[in-house]
Amino acid sequence: MALASKHSGELVATTVVEVPEGESLFTGRRRTREMEPLLEKCVRFAESKGVPAKSVVKIGHRASQS
């Protein structure tokens, strides 16, 4: 957050929802709802400090590729 503030950047709160092989990636959408409150808390905190922020949730079969 300090770097984003100093260089007029923005904070991106990111998480990955991993779906087991063989399952549709669409099934991971339900699990993203569990992550959203924490990510929104991060965004609100950054914005309260004057740093623009957004959240991103990636869904994939392998976290390393997502």
mmCIF file of the N, C-alpha and C atoms, coordinates in Angstrom:
data_MODEL
# 
_entry.id   MODEL 
# 
loop_
_atom_site.group_PDB 
_atom_site.id 
_atom_site.type_symbol 
_atom_site.label_atom_id 
_atom_site.label_alt_id 
_atom_site.label_comp_id 
_atom_site.label_asym_id 
_atom_site.label_entity_id 
_atom_site.label_seq_id 
_atom_site.pdbx_PDB_ins_code 
_atom_site.Cartn_x 
_atom_site.Cartn_y 
_atom_site.Cartn_z 
_atom_site.occupancy 
_atom_site.B_iso_or_equiv 
_atom_site.pdbx_formal_charge 
_atom_site.auth_seq_id 
_atom_site.auth_comp_id 
_atom_site.auth_asym_id 
_atom_site.auth_atom_id 
_atom_site.pdbx_PDB_model_num 
ATOM 1   N N  . MET A 1 1  ? 0.821   -1.170  0.000   1.00 0.00 ? 1  MET A N  1 
ATOM 2   C CA . MET A 1 1  ? 0.000   0.000   0.000   1.00 0.00 ? 1  MET A CA 1 
ATOM 3   C C  . MET A 1 1  ? 0.876   1.248   0.000   1.00 0.00 ? 1  MET A C  1 
ATOM 4   N N  . ALA A 1 2  ? 1.996   1.192   0.678   1.00 0.00 ? 2  ALA A N  1 
ATOM 5   C CA . ALA A 1 2  ? 2.893   2.344   0.719   1.00 0.00 ? 2  ALA A CA 1 
ATOM 6   C C  . ALA A 1 2  ? 3.423   2.677   -0.673  1.00 0.00 ? 2  ALA A C  1 
ATOM 7   N N  . LEU A 1 3  ? 3.766   1.663   -1.452  1.00 0.00 ? 3  LEU A N  1 
ATOM 8   C CA . LEU A 1 3  ? 4.269   1.898   -2.814  1.00 0.00 ? 3  LEU A CA 1 
ATOM 9   C C  . LEU A 1 3  ? 3.180   2.482   -3.709  1.00 0.00 ? 3  LEU A C  1 
ATOM 10  N N  . ALA A 1 4  ? 1.976   1.951   -3.615  1.00 0.00 ? 4  ALA A N  1 
ATOM 11  C CA . ALA A 1 4  ? 0.872   2.466   -4.425  1.00 0.00 ? 4  ALA A CA 1 
ATOM 12  C C  . ALA A 1 4  ? 0.592   3.917   -4.075  1.00 0.00 ? 4  ALA A C  1 
ATOM 13  N N  . SER A 1 5  ? 0.642   4.234   -2.812  1.00 0.00 ? 5  SER A N  1 
ATOM 14  C CA . SER A 1 5  ? 0.393   5.595   -2.370  1.00 0.00 ? 5  SER A CA 1 
ATOM 15  C C  . SER A 1 5  ? 1.484   6.548   -2.876  1.00 0.00 ? 5  SER A C  1 
ATOM 16  N N  . LYS A 1 6  ? 2.716   6.134   -2.750  1.00 0.00 ? 6  LYS A N  1 
ATOM 17  C CA . LYS A 1 6  ? 3.836   6.988   -3.137  1.00 0.00 ? 6  LYS A CA 1 
ATOM 18  C C  . LYS A 1 6  ? 3.894   7.231   -4.637  1.00 0.00 ? 6  LYS A C  1 
ATOM 19  N N  . HIS A 1 7  ? 3.511   6.234   -5.437  1.00 0.00 ? 7  HIS A N  1 
ATOM 20  C CA . HIS A 1 7  ? 3.641   6.331   -6.893  1.00 0.00 ? 7  HIS A CA 1 
ATOM 21  C C  . HIS A 1 7  ? 2.294   6.497   -7.608  1.00 0.00 ? 7  HIS A C  1 
ATOM 22  N N  . SER A 1 8  ? 1.299   6.955   -6.874  1.00 0.00 ? 8  SER A N  1 
ATOM 23  C CA . SER A 1 8  ? -0.045  7.178   -7.429  1.00 0.00 ? 8  SER A CA 1 
ATOM 24  C C  . SER A 1 8  ? -0.589  5.935   -8.131  1.00 0.00 ? 8  SER A C  1 
ATOM 25  N N  . GLY A 1 9  ? -0.366  4.794   -7.516  1.00 0.00 ? 9  GLY A N  1 
ATOM 26  C CA . GLY A 1 9  ? -0.844  3.536   -8.077  1.00 0.00 ? 9  GLY A CA 1 
ATOM 27  C C  . GLY A 1 9  ? -2.119  3.083   -7.397  1.00 0.00 ? 9  GLY A C  1 
ATOM 28  N N  . GLU A 1 10 ? -2.468  1.839   -7.638  1.00 0.00 ? 10 GLU A N  1 
ATOM 29  C CA . GLU A 1 10 ? -3.646  1.275   -6.993  1.00 0.00 ? 10 GLU A CA 1 
ATOM 30  C C  . GLU A 1 10 ? -3.318  -0.106  -6.447  1.00 0.00 ? 10 GLU A C  1 
ATOM 31  N N  . LEU A 1 11 ? -4.078  -0.520  -5.472  1.00 0.00 ? 11 LEU A N  1 
ATOM 32  C CA . LEU A 1 11 ? -3.903  -1.826  -4.845  1.00 0.00 ? 11 LEU A CA 1 
ATOM 33  C C  . LEU A 1 11 ? -4.892  -2.799  -5.485  1.00 0.00 ? 11 LEU A C  1 
ATOM 34  N N  . VAL A 1 12 ? -4.415  -4.002  -5.795  1.00 0.00 ? 12 VAL A N  1 
ATOM 35  C CA . VAL A 1 12 ? -5.286  -5.044  -6.333  1.00 0.00 ? 12 VAL A CA 1 
ATOM 36  C C  . VAL A 1 12 ? -5.238  -6.225  -5.369  1.00 0.00 ? 12 VAL A C  1 
ATOM 37  N N  . ALA A 1 13 ? -6.353  -6.455  -4.684  1.00 0.00 ? 13 ALA A N  1 
ATOM 38  C CA . ALA A 1 13 ? -6.466  -7.600  -3.766  1.00 0.00 ? 13 ALA A CA 1 
ATOM 39  C C  . ALA A 1 13 ? -6.898  -8.799  -4.608  1.00 0.00 ? 13 ALA A C  1 
ATOM 40  N N  . THR A 1 14 ? -6.071  -9.833  -4.639  1.00 0.00 ? 14 THR A N  1 
ATOM 41  C CA . THR A 1 14 ? -6.299  -10.972 -5.528  1.00 0.00 ? 14 THR A CA 1 
ATOM 42  C C  . THR A 1 14 ? -6.328  -12.274 -4.745  1.00 0.00 ? 14 THR A C  1 
ATOM 43  N N  . THR A 1 15 ? -7.196  -13.183 -5.159  1.00 0.00 ? 15 THR A N  1 
ATOM 44  C CA . THR A 1 15 ? -7.213  -14.538 -4.610  1.00 0.00 ? 15 THR A CA 1 
ATOM 45  C C  . THR A 1 15 ? -7.560  -15.509 -5.728  1.00 0.00 ? 15 THR A C  1 
ATOM 46  N N  . VAL A 1 16 ? -7.232  -16.772 -5.511  1.00 0.00 ? 16 VAL A N  1 
ATOM 47  C CA . VAL A 1 16 ? -7.511  -17.825 -6.490  1.00 0.00 ? 16 VAL A CA 1 
ATOM 48  C C  . VAL A 1 16 ? -8.408  -18.873 -5.850  1.00 0.00 ? 16 VAL A C  1 
ATOM 49  N N  . VAL A 1 17 ? -9.467  -19.240 -6.550  1.00 0.00 ? 17 VAL A N  1 
ATOM 50  C CA . VAL A 1 17 ? -10.330 -20.341 -6.139  1.00 0.00 ? 17 VAL A CA 1 
ATOM 51  C C  . VAL A 1 17 ? -9.957  -21.527 -7.022  1.00 0.00 ? 17 VAL A C  1 
ATOM 52  N N  . GLU A 1 18 ? -9.457  -22.565 -6.397  1.00 0.00 ? 18 GLU A N  1 
ATOM 53  C CA . GLU A 1 18 ? -9.011  -23.744 -7.136  1.00 0.00 ? 18 GLU A CA 1 
ATOM 54  C C  . GLU A 1 18 ? -10.132 -24.778 -7.194  1.00 0.00 ? 18 GLU A C  1 
ATOM 55  N N  . VAL A 1 19 ? -10.435 -25.224 -8.412  1.00 0.00 ? 19 VAL A N  1 
ATOM 56  C CA . VAL A 1 19 ? -11.486 -26.213 -8.664  1.00 0.00 ? 19 VAL A CA 1 
ATOM 57  C C  . VAL A 1 19 ? -10.802 -27.526 -9.035  1.00 0.00 ? 19 VAL A C  1 
ATOM 58  N N  . PRO A 1 20 ? -11.210 -28.645 -8.420  1.00 0.00 ? 20 PRO A N  1 
ATOM 59  C CA . PRO A 1 20 ? -10.586 -29.929 -8.747  1.00 0.00 ? 20 PRO A CA 1 
ATOM 60  C C  . PRO A 1 20 ? -10.699 -30.268 -10.238 1.00 0.00 ? 20 PRO A C  1 
ATOM 61  N N  . GLU A 1 21 ? -9.669  -30.925 -10.764 1.00 0.00 ? 21 GLU A N  1 
ATOM 62  C CA . GLU A 1 21 ? -9.684  -31.385 -12.154 1.00 0.00 ? 21 GLU A CA 1 
ATOM 63  C C  . GLU A 1 21 ? -10.941 -32.213 -12.394 1.00 0.00 ? 21 GLU A C  1 
ATOM 64  N N  . GLY A 1 22 ? -11.517 -32.046 -13.550 1.00 0.00 ? 22 GLY A N  1 
ATOM 65  C CA . GLY A 1 22 ? -12.713 -32.801 -13.890 1.00 0.00 ? 22 GLY A CA 1 
ATOM 66  C C  . GLY A 1 22 ? -14.003 -32.074 -13.569 1.00 0.00 ? 22 GLY A C  1 
ATOM 67  N N  . GLU A 1 23 ? -13.937 -31.078 -12.700 1.00 0.00 ? 23 GLU A N  1 
ATOM 68  C CA . GLU A 1 23 ? -15.117 -30.281 -12.384 1.00 0.00 ? 23 GLU A CA 1 
ATOM 69  C C  . GLU A 1 23 ? -15.129 -29.047 -13.269 1.00 0.00 ? 23 GLU A C  1 
ATOM 70  N N  . SER A 1 24 ? -16.318 -28.574 -13.562 1.00 0.00 ? 24 SER A N  1 
ATOM 71  C CA . SER A 1 24 ? -16.470 -27.362 -14.354 1.00 0.00 ? 24 SER A CA 1 
ATOM 72  C C  . SER A 1 24 ? -15.962 -26.158 -13.560 1.00 0.00 ? 24 SER A C  1 
ATOM 73  N N  . LEU A 1 25 ? -15.313 -25.236 -14.242 1.00 0.00 ? 25 LEU A N  1 
ATOM 74  C CA . LEU A 1 25 ? -14.849 -24.023 -13.568 1.00 0.00 ? 25 LEU A CA 1 
ATOM 75  C C  . LEU A 1 25 ? -16.016 -23.226 -13.004 1.00 0.00 ? 25 LEU A C  1 
ATOM 76  N N  . PHE A 1 26 ? -17.185 -23.409 -13.591 1.00 0.00 ? 26 PHE A N  1 
ATOM 77  C CA . PHE A 1 26 ? -18.374 -22.716 -13.100 1.00 0.00 ? 26 PHE A CA 1 
ATOM 78  C C  . PHE A 1 26 ? -18.679 -23.080 -11.647 1.00 0.00 ? 26 PHE A C  1 
ATOM 79  N N  . THR A 1 27 ? -18.321 -24.280 -11.214 1.00 0.00 ? 27 THR A N  1 
ATOM 80  C CA . THR A 1 27 ? -18.569 -24.673 -9.826  1.00 0.00 ? 27 THR A CA 1 
ATOM 81  C C  . THR A 1 27 ? -17.759 -23.825 -8.851  1.00 0.00 ? 27 THR A C  1 
ATOM 82  N N  . GLY A 1 28 ? -16.666 -23.273 -9.309  1.00 0.00 ? 28 GLY A N  1 
ATOM 83  C CA . GLY A 1 28 ? -15.851 -22.403 -8.464  1.00 0.00 ? 28 GLY A CA 1 
ATOM 84  C C  . GLY A 1 28 ? -16.513 -21.067 -8.177  1.00 0.00 ? 28 GLY A C  1 
ATOM 85  N N  . ARG A 1 29 ? -17.482 -20.692 -8.997  1.00 0.00 ? 29 ARG A N  1 
ATOM 86  C CA . ARG A 1 29 ? -18.171 -19.417 -8.799  1.00 0.00 ? 29 ARG A CA 1 
ATOM 87  C C  . ARG A 1 29 ? -18.859 -19.359 -7.446  1.00 0.00 ? 29 ARG A C  1 
ATOM 88  N N  . ARG A 1 30 ? -19.419 -20.487 -7.028  1.00 0.00 ? 30 ARG A N  1 
ATOM 89  C CA . ARG A 1 30 ? -20.066 -20.506 -5.702  1.00 0.00 ? 30 ARG A CA 1 
ATOM 90  C C  . ARG A 1 30 ? -19.065 -20.240 -4.596  1.00 0.00 ? 30 ARG A C  1 
ATOM 91  N N  . ARG A 1 31 ? -17.858 -20.769 -4.756  1.00 0.00 ? 31 ARG A N  1 
ATOM 92  C CA . ARG A 1 31 ? -16.845 -20.595 -3.712  1.00 0.00 ? 31 ARG A CA 1 
ATOM 93  C C  . ARG A 1 31 ? -16.277 -19.186 -3.679  1.00 0.00 ? 31 ARG A C  1 
ATOM 94  N N  . THR A 1 32 ? -16.421 -18.448 -4.788  1.00 0.00 ? 32 THR A N  1 
ATOM 95  C CA . THR A 1 32 ? -15.918 -17.071 -4.772  1.00 0.00 ? 32 THR A CA 1 
ATOM 96  C C  . THR A 1 32 ? -16.709 -16.214 -3.813  1.00 0.00 ? 32 THR A C  1 
ATOM 97  N N  . ARG A 1 33 ? -17.957 -16.554 -3.614  1.00 0.00 ? 33 ARG A N  1 
ATOM 98  C CA . ARG A 1 33 ? -18.796 -15.772 -2.681  1.00 0.00 ? 33 ARG A CA 1 
ATOM 99  C C  . ARG A 1 33 ? -18.231 -15.806 -1.268  1.00 0.00 ? 33 ARG A C  1 
ATOM 100 N N  . GLU A 1 34 ? -17.549 -16.888 -0.924  1.00 0.00 ? 34 GLU A N  1 
ATOM 101 C CA . GLU A 1 34 ? -16.927 -16.981 0.401   1.00 0.00 ? 34 GLU A CA 1 
ATOM 102 C C  . GLU A 1 34 ? -15.766 -16.009 0.536   1.00 0.00 ? 34 GLU A C  1 
ATOM 103 N N  . MET A 1 35 ? -15.081 -15.727 -0.559  1.00 0.00 ? 35 MET A N  1 
ATOM 104 C CA . MET A 1 35 ? -13.903 -14.860 -0.554  1.00 0.00 ? 35 MET A CA 1 
ATOM 105 C C  . MET A 1 35 ? -14.255 -13.378 -0.625  1.00 0.00 ? 35 MET A C  1 
ATOM 106 N N  . GLU A 1 36 ? -15.406 -13.064 -1.201  1.00 0.00 ? 36 GLU A N  1 
ATOM 107 C CA . GLU A 1 36 ? -15.752 -11.679 -1.461  1.00 0.00 ? 36 GLU A CA 1 
ATOM 108 C C  . GLU A 1 36 ? -15.754 -10.771 -0.230  1.00 0.00 ? 36 GLU A C  1 
ATOM 109 N N  . PRO A 1 37 ? -16.289 -11.197 0.929   1.00 0.00 ? 37 PRO A N  1 
ATOM 110 C CA . PRO A 1 37 ? -16.268 -10.283 2.090   1.00 0.00 ? 37 PRO A CA 1 
ATOM 111 C C  . PRO A 1 37 ? -14.850 -9.865  2.515   1.00 0.00 ? 37 PRO A C  1 
ATOM 112 N N  . LEU A 1 38 ? -13.918 -10.787 2.491   1.00 0.00 ? 38 LEU A N  1 
ATOM 113 C CA . LEU A 1 38 ? -12.544 -10.456 2.877   1.00 0.00 ? 38 LEU A CA 1 
ATOM 114 C C  . LEU A 1 38 ? -11.908 -9.507  1.862   1.00 0.00 ? 38 LEU A C  1 
ATOM 115 N N  . LEU A 1 39 ? -12.119 -9.774  0.587   1.00 0.00 ? 39 LEU A N  1 
ATOM 116 C CA . LEU A 1 39 ? -11.553 -8.895  -0.434  1.00 0.00 ? 39 LEU A CA 1 
ATOM 117 C C  . LEU A 1 39 ? -12.158 -7.497  -0.351  1.00 0.00 ? 39 LEU A C  1 
ATOM 118 N N  . GLU A 1 40 ? -13.446 -7.416  -0.113  1.00 0.00 ? 40 GLU A N  1 
ATOM 119 C CA . GLU A 1 40 ? -14.085 -6.114  0.020   1.00 0.00 ? 40 GLU A CA 1 
ATOM 120 C C  . GLU A 1 40 ? -13.558 -5.360  1.243   1.00 0.00 ? 40 GLU A C  1 
ATOM 121 N N  . LYS A 1 41 ? -13.259 -6.085  2.301   1.00 0.00 ? 41 LYS A N  1 
ATOM 122 C CA . LYS A 1 41 ? -12.667 -5.466  3.487   1.00 0.00 ? 41 LYS A CA 1 
ATOM 123 C C  . LYS A 1 41 ? -11.303 -4.868  3.148   1.00 0.00 ? 41 LYS A C  1 
ATOM 124 N N  . CYS A 1 42 ? -10.517 -5.578  2.361   1.00 0.00 ? 42 CYS A N  1 
ATOM 125 C CA . CYS A 1 42 ? -9.207  -5.076  1.924   1.00 0.00 ? 42 CYS A CA 1 
ATOM 126 C C  . CYS A 1 42 ? -9.359  -3.808  1.095   1.00 0.00 ? 42 CYS A C  1 
ATOM 127 N N  . VAL A 1 43 ? -10.322 -3.822  0.169   1.00 0.00 ? 43 VAL A N  1 
ATOM 128 C CA . VAL A 1 43 ? -10.560 -2.663  -0.689  1.00 0.00 ? 43 VAL A CA 1 
ATOM 129 C C  . VAL A 1 43 ? -10.990 -1.461  0.149   1.00 0.00 ? 43 VAL A C  1 
ATOM 130 N N  . ARG A 1 44 ? -11.909 -1.663  1.060   1.00 0.00 ? 44 ARG A N  1 
ATOM 131 C CA . ARG A 1 44 ? -12.378 -0.558  1.910   1.00 0.00 ? 44 ARG A CA 1 
ATOM 132 C C  . ARG A 1 44 ? -11.231 0.010   2.759   1.00 0.00 ? 44 ARG A C  1 
ATOM 133 N N  . PHE A 1 45 ? -10.372 -0.878  3.281   1.00 0.00 ? 45 PHE A N  1 
ATOM 134 C CA . PHE A 1 45 ? -9.248  -0.419  4.103   1.00 0.00 ? 45 PHE A CA 1 
ATOM 135 C C  . PHE A 1 45 ? -8.304  0.455   3.273   1.00 0.00 ? 45 PHE A C  1 
ATOM 136 N N  . ALA A 1 46 ? -7.954  -0.019  2.088   1.00 0.00 ? 46 ALA A N  1 
ATOM 137 C CA . ALA A 1 46 ? -7.046  0.747   1.230   1.00 0.00 ? 46 ALA A CA 1 
ATOM 138 C C  . ALA A 1 46 ? -7.656  2.102   0.879   1.00 0.00 ? 46 ALA A C  1 
ATOM 139 N N  . GLU A 1 47 ? -8.926  2.095   0.512   1.00 0.00 ? 47 GLU A N  1 
ATOM 140 C CA . GLU A 1 47 ? -9.577  3.345   0.144   1.00 0.00 ? 47 GLU A CA 1 
ATOM 141 C C  . GLU A 1 47 ? -9.696  4.303   1.322   1.00 0.00 ? 47 GLU A C  1 
ATOM 142 N N  . SER A 1 48 ? -9.834  3.749   2.533   1.00 0.00 ? 48 SER A N  1 
ATOM 143 C CA . SER A 1 48 ? -9.881  4.621   3.715   1.00 0.00 ? 48 SER A CA 1 
ATOM 144 C C  . SER A 1 48 ? -8.542  5.312   3.956   1.00 0.00 ? 48 SER A C  1 
ATOM 145 N N  . LYS A 1 49 ? -7.478  4.739   3.407   1.00 0.00 ? 49 LYS A N  1 
ATOM 146 C CA . LYS A 1 49 ? -6.140  5.337   3.518   1.00 0.00 ? 49 LYS A CA 1 
ATOM 147 C C  . LYS A 1 49 ? -5.794  6.182   2.294   1.00 0.00 ? 49 LYS A C  1 
ATOM 148 N N  . GLY A 1 50 ? -6.774  6.348   1.379   1.00 0.00 ? 50 GLY A N  1 
ATOM 149 C CA . GLY A 1 50 ? -6.548  7.185   0.210   1.00 0.00 ? 50 GLY A CA 1 
ATOM 150 C C  . GLY A 1 50 ? -5.912  6.477   -0.967  1.00 0.00 ? 50 GLY A C  1 
ATOM 151 N N  . VAL A 1 51 ? -5.881  5.154   -0.951  1.00 0.00 ? 51 VAL A N  1 
ATOM 152 C CA . VAL A 1 51 ? -5.293  4.380   -2.045  1.00 0.00 ? 51 VAL A CA 1 
ATOM 153 C C  . VAL A 1 51 ? -6.423  3.718   -2.829  1.00 0.00 ? 51 VAL A C  1 
ATOM 154 N N  . PRO A 1 52 ? -6.528  4.001   -4.124  1.00 0.00 ? 52 PRO A N  1 
ATOM 155 C CA . PRO A 1 52 ? -7.556  3.332   -4.918  1.00 0.00 ? 52 PRO A CA 1 
ATOM 156 C C  . PRO A 1 52 ? -7.310  1.822   -4.927  1.00 0.00 ? 52 PRO A C  1 
ATOM 157 N N  . ALA A 1 53 ? -8.388  1.048   -4.905  1.00 0.00 ? 53 ALA A N  1 
ATOM 158 C CA . ALA A 1 53 ? -8.226  -0.403  -4.836  1.00 0.00 ? 53 ALA A CA 1 
ATOM 159 C C  . ALA A 1 53 ? -9.364  -1.108  -5.551  1.00 0.00 ? 53 ALA A C  1 
ATOM 160 N N  . LYS A 1 54 ? -9.083  -2.336  -5.963  1.00 0.00 ? 54 LYS A N  1 
ATOM 161 C CA . LYS A 1 54 ? -10.103 -3.205  -6.545  1.00 0.00 ? 54 LYS A CA 1 
ATOM 162 C C  . LYS A 1 54 ? -9.757  -4.637  -6.175  1.00 0.00 ? 54 LYS A C  1 
ATOM 163 N N  . SER A 1 55 ? -10.725 -5.526  -6.358  1.00 0.00 ? 55 SER A N  1 
ATOM 164 C CA . SER A 1 55 ? -10.472 -6.928  -6.043  1.00 0.00 ? 55 SER A CA 1 
ATOM 165 C C  . SER A 1 55 ? -10.638 -7.777  -7.297  1.00 0.00 ? 55 SER A C  1 
ATOM 166 N N  . VAL A 1 56 ? -9.884  -8.880  -7.330  1.00 0.00 ? 56 VAL A N  1 
ATOM 167 C CA . VAL A 1 56 ? -9.925  -9.816  -8.455  1.00 0.00 ? 56 VAL A CA 1 
ATOM 168 C C  . VAL A 1 56 ? -9.953  -11.223 -7.887  1.00 0.00 ? 56 VAL A C  1 
ATOM 169 N N  . VAL A 1 57 ? -10.888 -12.029 -8.389  1.00 0.00 ? 57 VAL A N  1 
ATOM 170 C CA . VAL A 1 57 ? -10.943 -13.441 -8.026  1.00 0.00 ? 57 VAL A CA 1 
ATOM 171 C C  . VAL A 1 57 ? -10.726 -14.248 -9.295  1.00 0.00 ? 57 VAL A C  1 
ATOM 172 N N  . LYS A 1 58 ? -9.731  -15.109 -9.284  1.00 0.00 ? 58 LYS A N  1 
ATOM 173 C CA . LYS A 1 58 ? -9.451  -15.985 -10.415 1.00 0.00 ? 58 LYS A CA 1 
ATOM 174 C C  . LYS A 1 58 ? -9.940  -17.380 -10.067 1.00 0.00 ? 58 LYS A C  1 
ATOM 175 N N  . ILE A 1 59 ? -10.499 -18.060 -11.051 1.00 0.00 ? 59 ILE A N  1 
ATOM 176 C CA . ILE A 1 59 ? -10.969 -19.432 -10.872 1.00 0.00 ? 59 ILE A CA 1 
ATOM 177 C C  . ILE A 1 59 ? -10.190 -20.313 -11.837 1.00 0.00 ? 59 ILE A C  1 
ATOM 178 N N  . GLY A 1 60 ? -9.633  -21.407 -11.312 1.00 0.00 ? 60 GLY A N  1 
ATOM 179 C CA . GLY A 1 60 ? -8.866  -22.288 -12.183 1.00 0.00 ? 60 GLY A CA 1 
ATOM 180 C C  . GLY A 1 60 ? -8.689  -23.667 -11.583 1.00 0.00 ? 60 GLY A C  1 
ATOM 181 N N  . HIS A 1 61 ? -8.187  -24.571 -12.396 1.00 0.00 ? 61 HIS A N  1 
ATOM 182 C CA . HIS A 1 61 ? -7.916  -25.928 -11.923 1.00 0.00 ? 61 HIS A CA 1 
ATOM 183 C C  . HIS A 1 61 ? -6.585  -25.996 -11.175 1.00 0.00 ? 61 HIS A C  1 
ATOM 184 N N  . ARG A 1 62 ? -5.699  -25.079 -11.479 1.00 0.00 ? 62 ARG A N  1 
ATOM 185 C CA . ARG A 1 62 ? -4.394  -25.027 -10.792 1.00 0.00 ? 62 ARG A CA 1 
ATOM 186 C C  . ARG A 1 62 ? -4.112  -23.585 -10.392 1.00 0.00 ? 62 ARG A C  1 
ATOM 187 N N  . ALA A 1 63 ? -3.836  -23.409 -9.122  1.00 0.00 ? 63 ALA A N  1 
ATOM 188 C CA . ALA A 1 63 ? -3.563  -22.057 -8.635  1.00 0.00 ? 63 ALA A CA 1 
ATOM 189 C C  . ALA A 1 63 ? -2.345  -21.447 -9.336  1.00 0.00 ? 63 ALA A C  1 
ATOM 190 N N  . SER A 1 64 ? -1.360  -22.266 -9.634  1.00 0.00 ? 64 SER A N  1 
ATOM 191 C CA . SER A 1 64 ? -0.143  -21.755 -10.270 1.00 0.00 ? 64 SER A CA 1 
ATOM 192 C C  . SER A 1 64 ? -0.398  -21.209 -11.654 1.00 0.00 ? 64 SER A C  1 
ATOM 193 N N  . GLN A 1 65 ? -1.431  -21.663 -12.319 1.00 0.00 ? 65 GLN A N  1 
ATOM 194 C CA . GLN A 1 65 ? -1.738  -21.171 -13.670 1.00 0.00 ? 65 GLN A CA 1 
ATOM 195 C C  . GLN A 1 65 ? -2.822  -20.100 -13.667 1.00 0.00 ? 65 GLN A C  1 
ATOM 196 N N  . SER A 1 66 ? -3.473  -19.946 -12.557 1.00 0.00 ? 66 SER A N  1 
ATOM 197 C CA . SER A 1 66 ? -4.551  -18.963 -12.481 1.00 0.00 ? 66 SER A CA 1 
ATOM 198 C C  . SER A 1 66 ? -3.990  -17.613 -12.120 1.00 0.00 ? 66 SER A C  1 
# 
